[in-house]
Structure formats: structure tokens, C-alpha cells
């Protein structure tokens, strides 16, 4: 008789993101109360336009001074207990990880990126139904940019976050269908 083995995450489509990947404070890239903090938020939608309540988003960005190194320590552990102790509340790491809530919404609190050219935050999307994660960018301004300039106007608009009140930016991600977000391919 052959032993039946249960499928592993590599054999099935998730989500398997709820265990160990999200971490407390993952969306708080900067300490609360900084006057230069911006908030990038939005919804993740599937092809039918339904919000996805169990997506996971990774964010990377340049520091306000344009540096790309970032300080280590987004997921610091206590060396004696192995428990999560989080960011130190001082250093800017340039990395955030946020799960969508039950309504498919996410929010990232960070500093304005200081990269050369138009400011943007890189986004990696993990969601049910995706065999591989997807990469995109959330531009915080519109203007001349090699990537944006290569796209038709309607596709270009899917990469530009809408500026709102109180230093907020709305960036919805549509995985497919009408208004599908432009996703990038890296080689």
C-alpha cells in the first residue's frame, strides 16, 4: 500500500501567507508621529473586481536621500528567546510587508522615496490564484519616466497613485480584467 502524502505549498496554489510571513508592524516602515510620513493604501482586486481579503504585499523603496541600501532590521528577533521584536523605531529599512484585511484593503506608512526621477515604491503581490508573484510600481507623481513613457495612457494610469488629503496616496491593484495593473517582468 502506498502512503498518501499531503500537498505542500509548492504543490498547490495558496494562500499560505497567514503563517509566519506577515509580521507585526509590517506596514509601519517609519515610527508613528513623524511629520514627513506618507501613507500608500488601496485595495487588491481579482479579475471579477472583487476585493481579495488574503493577499500579501511586499514593498521596497529608496530612502528620502535616494540611498537604496536601507538599514537591516525589519524583522529583528530577540537573540535569547527567538521572538519577534520588530523594527527598532529609528532606522529606515525601506521594506514593508502588509496583508490585505477582510475587505481587501492595505495600508503602508513610510517616507517619501528619494529615488532619481519620479518617486515610486516597488510592490510585489502574492495572492490566491497566482502561481508566481507579480511585480509592479506605485508612482507617487506623473511625469517623464522611461517605463511610464513606454505605455499607452490607459495602461500608464494603472501605475500612478492618486494623491489624497493628509499625505495619502491611493493605489489599487487589479490582477486582471478591465483596468488591470501593469506588471513588470524581470530577467
KEPASE-733373 format. One line per 3 residues: their letters; for each residue x, y, z of N, C-alpha, C, O. Coordinates in pm, whole numbers, plus 50000, padded with zeros to 5 digits. Layout:
a	X,Y,Z,X,Y,Z,X,Y,Z,X,Y,Z ~ ...
//
This chain:
xxx	50084,49883,50000,50000,50000,50000,50089,50124,50000,50185,50133,50077 ~ 50057,50219,49915,50134,50342,49904,50084,50444,50005,49963,50466,50020 ~ 50178,50507,50075,50141,50611,50171,50099,50738,50098,50168,50781,50005
xxx	49988,50796,50139,49937,50918,50076,49996,51038,50150,49983,51049,50272 ~ 50060,51128,50075,50121,51246,50134,50032,51367,50108,49970,51378,50003 ~ 50028,51455,50206,49950,51578,50190,50026,51675,50100,50149,51677,50101
xxx	49953,51757,50024,50022,51854,49939,50094,51960,50022,50052,51994,50132 ~ 50201,52009,49967,50277,52117,50030,50248,52246,49954,50189,52240,49846 ~ 50290,52362,50006,50266,52487,49935,50319,52487,49792,50261,52554,49705
xxx	50428,52415,49765,50481,52415,49629,50396,52329,49534,50412,52337,49413 ~ 50307,52246,49590,50221,52161,49507,50084,52223,49481,50015,52182,49387 ~ 50046,52317,49558,49912,52374,49545,49919,52526,49538,50021,52586,49571
xxx	49811,52585,49496,49802,52731,49495,49749,52772,49631,49654,52712,49681 ~ 49808,52872,49690,49779,52919,49825,49638,52968,49844,49549,52927,49769 ~ 49614,53052,49940,49719,53126,50011,49774,53049,50129,49701,52983,50203
xxx	49903,53059,50146,49972,53007,50263,50043,53121,50333,50146,53100,50398 ~ 49990,53243,50321,50060,53361,50366,50031,53397,50511,50104,53477,50570 ~ 49929,53341,50570,49890,53381,50704,49984,53334,50813,49979,53386,50924
xxx	50068,53237,50784,50157,53183,50887,50300,53226,50859,50358,53190,50757 ~ 50357,53302,50949,50498,53339,50952,50539,53448,50853,50641,53513,50877 ~ 50467,53472,50747,50510,53575,50654,50472,53716,50699,50559,53802,50707
xxx	50344,53742,50730,50315,53876,50784,50381,53889,50921,50394,53791,50994 ~ 50421,54011,50956,50479,54031,51088,50422,54157,51148,50385,54249,51076 ~ 50415,54164,51281,50357,54282,51346,50429,54409,51302,50552,54414,51301
xxx	50352,54510,51268,50411,54637,51226,50469,54636,51087,50546,54725,51053 ~ 50435,54538,51007,50492,54526,50872,50462,54645,50783,50539,54674,50692 ~ 50352,54714,50809,50316,54831,50729,50364,54962,50788,50340,55068,50731
xxx	50432,54956,50901,50483,55075,50968,50633,55086,50941,50714,55049,51026 ~ 50670,55136,50824,50811,55145,50786,50882,55254,50865,51004,55249,50883 ~ 50807,55353,50913,50864,55461,50994,50789,55469,51127,50673,55427,51135
xxx	50854,55522,51229,50785,55536,51358,50665,55630,51345,50669,55728,51270 ~ 50560,55602,51419,50442,55687,51417,50476,55826,51468,50562,55842,51555 ~ 50409,55925,51413,50426,56061,51459,50525,56144,51379,50536,56264,51403
xxx	50597,56084,51285,50689,56164,51204,50607,56252,51110,50516,56203,51043 ~ 50638,56380,51103,50558,56470,51020,50573,56449,50870,50489,56493,50792 ~ 50681,56381,50827,50703,56359,50684,50651,56223,50636,50677,56185,50522
xxx	50579,56151,50721,50525,56021,50684,50419,56035,50575,50338,56128,50578 ~ 50421,55943,50479,50315,55933,50379,50247,55797,50398,50304,55705,50456 ~ 50125,55787,50349,50052,55661,50354,50015,55621,50212,49950,55696,50140
xxx	50056,55501,50173,50016,55441,50048,49912,55335,50084,49940,55246,50164 ~ 49794,55344,50027,49689,55248,50061,49604,55220,49939,49610,55292,49839 ~ 49527,55115,49947,49437,55079,49837,49379,54942,49858,49383,54886,49967
xxx	49326,54888,49751,49262,54757,49752,49328,54669,49647,49382,54719,49547 ~ 49324,54539,49669,49368,54441,49570,49242,54372,49520,49165,54317,49599 ~ 49222,54374,49387,49101,54318,49325,49137,54201,49235,49243,54200,49172
xxx	49048,54102,49229,49065,53991,49134,49007,54030,48999,48964,54144,48980 ~ 49005,53937,48905,48958,53965,48769,48811,54002,48760,48770,54067,48664 ~ 48732,53963,48858,48589,53996,48859,48563,54129,48930,48448,54173,48940
xxx	48669,54193,48980,48652,54319,49052,48619,54301,49199,48579,54397,49266 ~ 48635,54179,49249,48607,54151,49390,48734,54173,49472,48841,54126,49433 ~ 48725,54243,49584,48844,54262,49669,48896,54128,49721,48818,54039,49753
xxx	49028,54117,49728,49092,53994,49774,49131,54011,49921,49216,54095,49953 ~ 49069,53934,50012,49094,53952,50155,49219,53883,50208,49250,53895,50327 ~ 49292,53812,50123,49405,53736,50175,49530,53750,50088,49608,53655,50075
xxx	49548,53867,50029,49670,53892,49952,49780,53939,50047,49752,53985,50158 ~ 49903,53928,50003,50018,53974,50079,50102,54061,49985,50130,54022,49872 ~ 50141,54179,50033,50216,54274,49952,50350,54304,50019,50355,54336,50137
xxx	50457,54295,49941,50589,54340,49986,50617,54474,49918,50584,54493,49802 ~ 50679,54565,49992,50713,54698,49939,50861,54723,49961,50915,54691,50067 ~ 50928,54781,49860,51067,54825,49871,51075,54964,49813,51002,54997,49719
xxx	51163,55044,49869,51176,55179,49818,51310,55240,49856,51378,55192,49946 ~ 51345,55346,49785,51464,55424,49820,51432,55508,49943,51317,55545,49967 ~ 51534,55537,50020,51520,55628,50134,51500,55770,50082,51526,55795,49964
xxx	51455,55862,50164,51436,56001,50119,51562,56063,50059,51553,56151,49973 ~ 51681,56019,50103,51806,56073,50048,51848,56003,49919,51953,56035,49863 ~ 51767,55908,49871,51795,55838,49747,51874,55710,49763,51889,55635,49667
xxx	51924,55682,49883,52001,55560,49903,51910,55437,49893,51792,55442,49928 ~ 51969,55329,49846,51893,55206,49827,51930,55097,49926,51868,54991,49927 ~ 52028,55123,50009,52075,55019,50100,51972,54985,50206,51941,54867,50225
xxx	51918,55083,50275,51823,55055,50383,51892,54988,50500,51986,54911,50481 ~ 51848,55017,50618,51905,54954,50737,51843,54816,50755,51725,54798,50727 ~ 51920,54720,50802,51861,54589,50830,51770,54600,50952,51781,54694,51031
xxx	51683,54506,50968,51608,54501,51092,51459,54508,51084,51395,54532,51187 ~ 51397,54488,50968,51252,54490,50963,51192,54379,51047,51086,54396,51106 ~ 51257,54266,51052,51204,54152,51125,51304,54105,51230,51336,53986,51236
xxx	51353,54196,51312,51452,54161,51415,51394,54060,51513,51276,54063,51547 ~ 51479,53971,51557,51442,53869,51655,51522,53888,51783,51635,53936,51781 ~ 51462,53851,51893,51530,53853,52021,51627,53735,52022,51585,53621,52008
xxx	51758,53761,52039,51855,53651,52033,51838,53547,52143,51879,53432,52125 ~ 51781,53584,52255,51766,53486,52363,51639,53404,52352,51639,53286,52384 ~ 51529,53465,52307,51403,53391,52300,51366,53351,52158,51285,53260,52138
xxx	51424,53419,52059,51386,53392,51920,51258,53462,51881,51216,53452,51766 ~ 51194,53532,51974,51068,53601,51947,51088,53725,51863,51198,53780,51855 ~ 50982,53769,51802,50986,53887,51717,50994,54013,51803,50912,54030,51893
xxx	51091,54100,51776,51097,54227,51848,51076,54346,51754,51067,54460,51800 ~ 51070,54320,51624,51034,54424,51528,51142,54526,51501,51258,54511,51539 ~ 51099,54631,51434,51191,54738,51400,51236,54811,51525,51170,54804,51629
xxx	51348,54880,51516,51398,54949,51633,51336,55087,51651,51363,55156,51749 ~ 51252,55129,51556,51182,55256,51569,51264,55377,51530,51217,55490,51542 ~ 51386,55356,51482,51473,55466,51444,51518,55454,51299,51501,55547,51220
xxx	51574,55339,51264,51632,55321,51131,51526,55300,51024,51423,55235,51048 ~ 51552,55355,50906,51464,55336,50791,51514,55215,50713,51627,55214,50665 ~ 51430,55113,50699,51471,54990,50631,51436,54990,50483,51499,54919,50404
xxx	51335,55068,50443,51293,55068,50303,51209,54948,50265,51179,54929,50147 ~ 51170,54864,50362,51094,54742,50334,50970,54736,50421,50975,54768,50540 ~ 50861,54696,50362,50738,54673,50436,50667,54551,50383,50684,54515,50266
xxx	50589,54486,50466,50509,54370,50424,50373,54384,50489,50361,54396,50611 ~ 50269,54382,50406,50133,54406,50454,50038,54303,50394,50040,54277,50273 ~ 49956,54245,50477,49847,54158,50430,49722,54244,50411,49701,54339,50487
xxx	49640,54211,50313,49514,54282,50299,49420,54237,50409,49429,54125,50460 ~ 49329,54327,50446,49232,54292,50551,49112,54220,50490,49114,54186,50372 ~ 49010,54198,50569,48891,54124,50523,48820,54192,50407,48745,54127,50334
xxx	48842,54322,50389,48781,54397,50278,48876,54413,50160,48842,54482,50064 ~ 48994,54350,50164,49090,54359,50055,49175,54485,50058,49241,54517,49960 ~ 49173,54558,50170,49244,54685,50182,49381,54665,50247,49400,54575,50330
xxx	49476,54749,50208,49609,54751,50271,49648,54895,50298,49591,54987,50240 ~ 49744,54915,50387,49799,55048,50413,49945,55035,50454,49980,54951,50536 ~ 50028,55120,50395,50171,55126,50424,50204,55267,50467,50170,55363,50398
xxx	50270,55282,50583,50312,55412,50634,50463,55420,50620,50536,55342,50682 ~ 50510,55514,50540,50652,55520,50506,50696,55664,50484,50621,55757,50513 ~ 50817,55682,50434,50869,55814,50400,50864,55831,50249,50863,55731,50176
xxx	50862,55953,50199,50862,55973,50054,50992,55916,49995,51101,55945,50045 ~ 50981,55836,49888,51103,55782,49827,51182,55891,49757,51124,55982,49696 ~ 51314,55883,49767,51400,55985,49707,51479,55934,49589,51588,55984,49561
xxx	51426,55834,49519,51498,55780,49404,51511,55884,49294,51435,55981,49289 ~ 51607,55864,49206,51624,55953,49091,51502,55942,49001,51445,55835,48987 ~ 51464,56052,48940,51346,56052,48854,51219,56065,48935,51218,56126,49042
xxx	51111,56007,48883,50983,56013,48954,50986,55924,49078,51041,55814,49074 ~ 50927,55969,49188,50926,55886,49308,50829,55768,49292,50716,55784,49246 ~ 50877,55650,49330,50791,55531,49324,50828,55435,49435,50937,55440,49492
xxx	50734,55346,49464,50754,55237,49559,50732,55107,49483,50630,55091,49416 ~ 50827,55017,49491,50814,54886,49426,50720,54798,49508,50723,54800,49631 ~ 50638,54720,49437,50539,54635,49504,50548,54494,49447,50559,54476,49326
xxx	50543,54396,49534,50537,54255,49494,50407,54199,49551,50380,54214,49670 ~ 50327,54135,49466,50194,54087,49503,50193,53935,49509,50230,53868,49413 ~ 50150,53882,49622,50123,53739,49639,49973,53728,49664,49920,53797,49751
xxx	49906,53642,49590,49761,53628,49610,49715,53492,49561,49782,53425,49483 ~ 49598,53453,49609,49542,53325,49567,49522,53327,49416,49491,53430,49357 ~ 49541,53212,49356,49527,53201,49212,49652,53236,49135,49660,53212,49015
xxx	49752,53293,49201,49878,53325,49135,49978,53214,49162,50007,53182,49277 ~ 50031,53157,49057,50135,53057,49073,50268,53125,49107,50349,53072,49182 ~ 50288,53244,49049,50408,53323,49075,50366,53462,49120,50262,53513,49078
xxx	50446,53523,49204,50418,53658,49249,50434,53756,49133,50499,53726,49032 ~ 50375,53875,49149,50376,53978,49046,50446,54102,49098,50435,54136,49215 ~ 50517,54170,49009,50586,54294,49044,50523,54412,48974,50484,54402,48858
xxx	50512,54523,49044,50463,54647,48986,50528,54764,49059,50610,54745,49148 ~ 50489,54883,49020,50537,55005,49086,50419,55096,49115,50323,55102,49037 ~ 50426,55164,49226,50329,55268,49259,50402,55402,49249,50478,55439,49338
xxx	50378,55474,49139,50439,55606,49121,50359,55708,49201,50236,55708,49198 ~ 50430,55796,49271,50364,55897,49353,50348,56029,49278,50300,56127,49335 ~ 50388,56032,49153,50373,56151,49068,50371,56105,48924,50416,55995,48892
xxx	50318,56188,48838,50318,56160,48695,50419,56253,48629,50440,56365,48675 ~ 50479,56207,48523,50578,56288,48453,50660,56201,48361,50622,56087,48330 ~ 50772,56254,48318,50859,56181,48227,50930,56068,48302,50993,56090,48406
xxx	50918,55947,48249,50982,55829,48306,50990,55725,48195,50892,55704,48124 ~ 51104,55658,48179,51116,55560,48069,51008,55452,48071,50953,55418,47967 ~ 50977,55398,48189,50874,55294,48196,50737,55352,48162,50666,55298,48077
xxx	50699,55459,48228,50567,55519,48203,50554,55567,48059,50448,55551,47998 ~ 50660,55624,48003,50656,55675,47866,50639,55565,47763,50596,55591,47650 ~ 50672,55441,47799,50660,55328,47706,50518,55271,47700,50492,55180,47621
xxx	50428,55323,47782,50293,55266,47794,50188,55357,47733,50202,55479,47736 ~ 50080,55298,47678,49966,55380,47638,49904,55448,47761,49919,55398,47872 ~ 49836,55558,47740,49784,55640,47851,49698,55559,47949,49712,55576,48070
xxx	49610,55470,47900,49523,55395,47991,49602,55295,48076,49567,55272,48191 ~ 49707,55237,48020,49789,55142,48096,49880,55217,48193,49904,55172,48305 ~ 49931,55332,48149,50017,55417,48232,49944,55455,48361,50003,55456,48469
xxx	49817,55486,48349,49737,55531,48464,49729,55425,48573,49706,55460,48689 ~ 49748,55297,48539,49739,55192,48641,49860,55189,48734,49859,55119,48835 ~ 49963,55266,48701,50084,55269,48784,50095,55396,48867,50190,55410,48945
xxx	50002,55488,48853,50012,55617,48920,49913,55623,49036,49792,55613,49016 ~ 49966,55640,49155,49882,55651,49275,49815,55788,49277,49875,55889,49241 ~ 49690,55789,49318,49614,55915,49328,49645,55982,49461,49628,55923,49567
xxx	49691,56108,49453,49723,56180,49576,49595,56225,49644,49505,56279,49579 ~ 49587,56204,49773,49472,56244,49853,49512,56344,49960,49622,56399,49957 ~ 49424,56365,50051,49449,56459,50162,49546,56400,50263,49563,56278,50270
xxx	49610,56485,50339,49695,56446,50452,49807,56349,50415,49833,56253,50487 ~ 49873,56375,50302,49990,56297,50260,49956,56150,50234,50036,56061,50266 ~ 49838,56126,50177,49798,55989,50142,49800,55971,49991,49782,56066,49915
xxx	49820,55847,49950,49819,55810,49809,49739,55681,49795,49762,55585,49869 ~ 49645,55679,49702,49563,55560,49680,49615,55487,49558,49627,55543,49450 ~ 49646,55359,49578,49698,55275,49470,49628,55141,49475,49665,55054,49554
xxx	49528,55124,49389,49457,54996,49380,49531,54905,49283,49591,54951,49185 ~ 49527,54776,49311,49592,54676,49227,49485,54583,49173,49411,54521,49249 ~ 49477,54575,49042,49381,54487,48974,49460,54376,48905,49541,54403,48817
xxx	49435,54252,48946,49515,54141,48897,49487,54104,48751,49574,54051,48683 ~ 49367,54131,48704,49333,54107,48563,49203,54176,48531,49138,54233,48619 ~ 49164,54172,48404,49039,54233,48363,49055,54380,48331,49165,54430,48310
xxx	48941,54450,48328,48941,54591,48294,49022,54672,48395,49003,54659,48516 ~ 49113,54753,48345,49197,54833,48432,49308,54754,48500,49363,54798,48601 ~ 49342,54636,48443,49447,54553,48502,49574,54634,48522,49618,54706,48432
xxx	49632,54621,48638,49758,54689,48671,49868,54638,48579,49872,54519,48546 ~ 49957,54725,48539,50075,54684,48463,50168,54610,48557,50205,54661,48663 ~ 50206,54489,48519,50301,54411,48598,50431,54400,48519,50431,54393,48396
xxx	50541,54398,48591,50673,54403,48531,50736,54265,48527,50711,54181,48613 ~ 50817,54244,48426,50889,54118,48411,51038,54147,48428,51093,54234,48362 ~ 51101,54072,48517,51244,54089,48539,51317,53970,48482,51273,53856,48498
x	51428,53996,48414,51504,53886,48354,51645,53885,48404,51724,53800,48364
//
